[in-house]
């Protein structure tokens, strides 16, 4: 009888231990799953987000010294005709558009702004010159066109300077003598990147009128009263 009671007690103890083991295993299993879920959430919150594939950098101030960025200022460039960029929608019958020189007359001087050639092919037009003075013609450059021409007094009543700006930024000049019949163009080498000519005046001492050359940096350079 005692052996049966002992056996029953042993069976009960084994069942109890098995149930306890199962319960503890289930409980700790849930705790482990909750712990893993919390760990995953923490990792998700601390991860650096991505925007359009680019990693967003931490906004913590950077104490490292950075070299200043130098922004290159694009120079002012004189627009030149480009036959590949022509919109003829307003005049569709005007095809094969090309640039033509405009003729300007200043007393005995005639000059062409733009290419030497003229659209008009009539023989009365002398199309192979840039400057004409008393029927003598001159070509200042085979590659650059005249942008502007200004006259400046030399200080002698019978002599002026003809100052010419070409679209490559160079300046050429010549004395224009009242009794003379020819011109002699020289390079004004002190300025190499001119983009415009302007007539200037000064009332310092006495009224004076001259010519200024504006360079690509926006500075107006007053040309000498007497050119070399």
VEXMIFI-632486 format. One record per residue (C-alpha): residue number from 0; x, y, z. Coordinates in steps of 0.05 Angstrom, whole numbers. Each point is the difference from the previous one (the first is absolute). Layout:
# residues N
- seq / u / v / w
- NUM / X / Y / Z .
...
# end
This chain:
# residues 228
- seq / u / v / w
- 0 / 0 / 0 / 0 .
- 1 / 55 / 48 / 19 .
- 2 / 36 / -14 / -65 .
- 3 / -62 / 18 / -40 .
- 4 / -7 / 65 / 38 .
- 5 / 73 / 16 / -12 .
- 6 / -9 / -15 / -74 .
- 7 / -60 / 45 / -4 .
- 8 / 37 / 57 / 35 .
- 9 / 59 / -9 / -47 .
- 10 / -46 / 2 / -61 .
- 11 / -33 / 63 / 27 .
- 12 / 67 / 32 / 12 .
- 13 / 23 / -18 / -71 .
- 14 / -65 / 29 / -29 .
- 15 / 8 / 63 / 41 .
- 16 / 72 / 9 / -22 .
- 17 / -18 / -11 / -73 .
- 18 / -57 / 50 / 5 .
- 19 / 45 / 51 / 34 .
- 20 / 54 / -11 / -52 .
- 21 / -50 / 10 / -56 .
- 22 / -28 / 63 / 32 .
- 23 / 68 / 30 / 12 .
- 24 / 21 / -16 / -71 .
- 25 / -62 / 32 / -29 .
- 26 / 8 / 62 / 45 .
- 27 / 73 / 11 / -16 .
- 28 / -15 / -13 / -74 .
- 29 / -49 / 58 / -1 .
- 30 / 50 / 43 / 38 .
- 31 / 53 / -16 / -52 .
- 32 / -47 / 18 / -58 .
- 33 / -18 / 66 / 34 .
- 34 / 74 / 14 / 12 .
- 35 / 17 / -14 / -73 .
- 36 / -58 / 44 / -23 .
- 37 / 23 / 57 / 44 .
- 38 / 72 / -8 / -24 .
- 39 / -23 / 3 / -73 .
- 40 / -41 / 63 / 15 .
- 41 / 60 / 34 / 33 .
- 42 / 44 / -18 / -60 .
- 43 / -52 / 28 / -48 .
- 44 / -5 / 66 / 38 .
- 45 / 75 / 10 / 5 .
- 46 / 13 / -17 / -73 .
- 47 / 17 / 60 / -47 .
- 48 / -59 / 8 / -48 .
- 49 / 9 / 4 / -75 .
- 50 / -31 / 51 / -46 .
- 51 / -2 / -16 / -75 .
- 52 / 58 / -47 / 10 .
- 53 / 45 / 51 / 33 .
- 54 / 18 / -8 / 73 .
- 55 / -22 / 58 / 44 .
- 56 / 61 / 24 / 37 .
- 57 / -3 / 11 / 75 .
- 58 / -12 / 74 / 13 .
- 59 / 50 / 2 / 57 .
- 60 / 45 / 61 / -13 .
- 61 / 65 / -16 / -34 .
- 62 / 58 / 30 / 37 .
- 63 / 51 / -16 / -55 .
- 64 / 28 / 58 / -40 .
- 65 / -23 / 3 / -72 .
- 66 / 34 / 35 / -57 .
- 67 / -41 / 58 / -28 .
- 68 / -34 / -14 / -66 .
- 69 / 23 / 45 / -56 .
- 70 / -55 / 15 / -49 .
- 71 / 27 / 15 / -70 .
- 72 / -35 / 60 / -30 .
- 73 / -16 / -10 / -72 .
- 74 / 27 / 55 / -44 .
- 75 / -47 / 42 / -41 .
- 76 / 3 / -25 / -71 .
- 77 / -23 / 40 / -61 .
- 78 / -54 / -40 / -34 .
- 79 / 20 / -23 / -69 .
- 80 / -46 / -25 / -56 .
- 81 / -9 / -75 / -3 .
- 82 / -34 / -26 / -63 .
- 83 / -20 / -64 / 36 .
- 84 / -42 / 40 / 49 .
- 85 / -48 / 37 / -45 .
- 86 / -76 / 5 / 11 .
- 87 / -32 / 19 / -66 .
- 88 / -72 / -16 / 22 .
- 89 / -20 / 73 / -10 .
- 90 / 26 / -1 / -72 .
- 91 / -1 / -71 / -24 .
- 92 / 19 / 21 / -70 .
- 93 / 67 / 27 / 26 .
- 94 / 45 / -62 / -1 .
- 95 / 75 / -9 / 2 .
- 96 / 5 / 60 / 45 .
- 97 / 69 / 31 / 7 .
- 98 / 28 / 62 / 34 .
- 99 / 8 / 64 / -39 .
- 100 / 43 / 61 / 15 .
- 101 / -35 / 65 / 17 .
- 102 / 34 / 60 / -32 .
- 103 / 13 / 62 / 42 .
- 104 / 26 / 66 / -28 .
- 105 / 37 / 52 / 42 .
- 106 / 21 / 58 / -45 .
- 107 / 53 / -28 / -47 .
- 108 / 1 / -66 / 38 .
- 109 / -44 / -59 / -16 .
- 110 / 4 / -64 / 40 .
- 111 / -37 / -66 / 4 .
- 112 / -26 / -29 / 66 .
- 113 / -1 / -75 / -9 .
- 114 / 31 / -42 / -56 .
- 115 / 34 / 33 / -58 .
- 116 / -48 / -33 / -49 .
- 117 / -67 / 30 / -19 .
- 118 / -62 / -38 / -19 .
- 119 / -7 / 46 / -60 .
- 120 / 43 / -26 / -57 .
- 121 / -6 / 62 / -44 .
- 122 / 66 / 25 / -28 .
- 123 / -11 / 69 / 31 .
- 124 / 16 / -30 / 68 .
- 125 / 72 / -10 / 19 .
- 126 / -11 / -60 / 47 .
- 127 / 73 / -16 / 16 .
- 128 / 15 / 54 / 50 .
- 129 / -13 / 18 / 73 .
- 130 / 19 / 74 / -3 .
- 131 / 1 / 49 / -59 .
- 132 / 31 / 69 / 4 .
- 133 / 1 / 46 / -60 .
- 134 / -8 / -60 / -47 .
- 135 / 58 / -40 / 32 .
- 136 / -25 / -65 / 32 .
- 137 / 28 / -38 / 60 .
- 138 / -9 / -69 / 31 .
- 139 / 17 / 1 / 74 .
- 140 / -8 / -75 / 12 .
- 141 / -17 / -62 / -41 .
- 142 / -34 / -34 / 59 .
- 143 / -30 / 55 / 43 .
- 144 / -56 / 50 / -16 .
- 145 / -9 / 72 / 20 .
- 146 / -44 / 10 / 61 .
- 147 / 5 / 75 / 9 .
- 148 / 39 / 61 / -23 .
- 149 / 12 / 65 / 40 .
- 150 / 37 / 64 / -17 .
- 151 / 45 / 36 / 49 .
- 152 / 34 / 67 / -8 .
- 153 / 76 / -2 / 2 .
- 154 / 8 / 70 / 26 .
- 155 / 17 / 26 / -69 .
- 156 / -59 / 30 / -37 .
- 157 / 15 / -34 / -66 .
- 158 / 13 / -70 / 29 .
- 159 / -46 / -50 / 33 .
- 160 / 7 / -72 / 21 .
- 161 / -45 / -54 / -29 .
- 162 / -7 / -54 / 54 .
- 163 / -28 / -67 / -23 .
- 164 / -24 / -58 / 44 .
- 165 / 1 / -70 / -30 .
- 166 / -42 / -58 / 25 .
- 167 / 61 / -38 / 24 .
- 168 / 11 / 53 / 53 .
- 169 / 57 / 36 / -34 .
- 170 / 4 / 75 / -14 .
- 171 / 31 / 32 / -62 .
- 172 / 9 / 73 / -14 .
- 173 / 25 / 48 / -52 .
- 174 / 13 / 75 / -6 .
- 175 / -49 / 34 / -46 .
- 176 / 31 / 63 / -30 .
- 177 / -43 / 52 / -33 .
- 178 / 48 / 7 / -59 .
- 179 / 20 / -74 / 0 .
- 180 / -25 / -52 / -49 .
- 181 / 20 / -65 / 35 .
- 182 / -6 / -32 / 68 .
- 183 / 51 / -42 / 38 .
- 184 / -32 / -47 / 51 .
- 185 / 38 / -22 / 61 .
- 186 / -15 / -47 / 58 .
- 187 / -16 / 30 / 67 .
- 188 / 33 / -55 / 41 .
- 189 / -14 / 28 / 69 .
- 190 / -70 / -30 / -2 .
- 191 / -13 / -70 / -28 .
- 192 / -70 / -18 / 25 .
- 193 / -44 / 60 / -17 .
- 194 / -74 / -12 / -10 .
- 195 / -25 / 71 / -14 .
- 196 / 21 / 71 / -15 .
- 197 / -32 / 60 / 33 .
- 198 / 7 / 75 / -9 .
- 199 / 18 / 32 / 66 .
- 200 / 5 / 72 / 26 .
- 201 / 34 / 37 / 56 .
- 202 / -7 / 71 / 28 .
- 203 / 63 / -4 / 41 .
- 204 / 36 / 65 / -17 .
- 205 / -33 / 8 / -68 .
- 206 / -50 / -39 / -40 .
- 207 / 32 / -62 / -30 .
- 208 / -29 / -55 / -43 .
- 209 / 33 / -67 / -10 .
- 210 / -11 / -74 / -12 .
- 211 / -3 / -55 / 52 .
- 212 / 8 / -75 / -12 .
- 213 / -43 / -45 / 44 .
- 214 / 34 / -67 / 14 .
- 215 / -33 / -66 / 18 .
- 216 / 6 / 14 / 75 .
- 217 / -44 / 62 / -9 .
- 218 / 56 / 51 / 9 .
- 219 / 0 / 60 / -46 .
- 220 / 72 / 18 / -20 .
- 221 / 11 / 72 / -23 .
- 222 / 43 / -1 / -63 .
- 223 / 60 / 48 / -1 .
- 224 / -10 / 70 / -27 .
- 225 / 54 / -16 / -51 .
- 226 / 5 / -71 / -23 .
- 227 / 71 / -28 / -12 .
# end
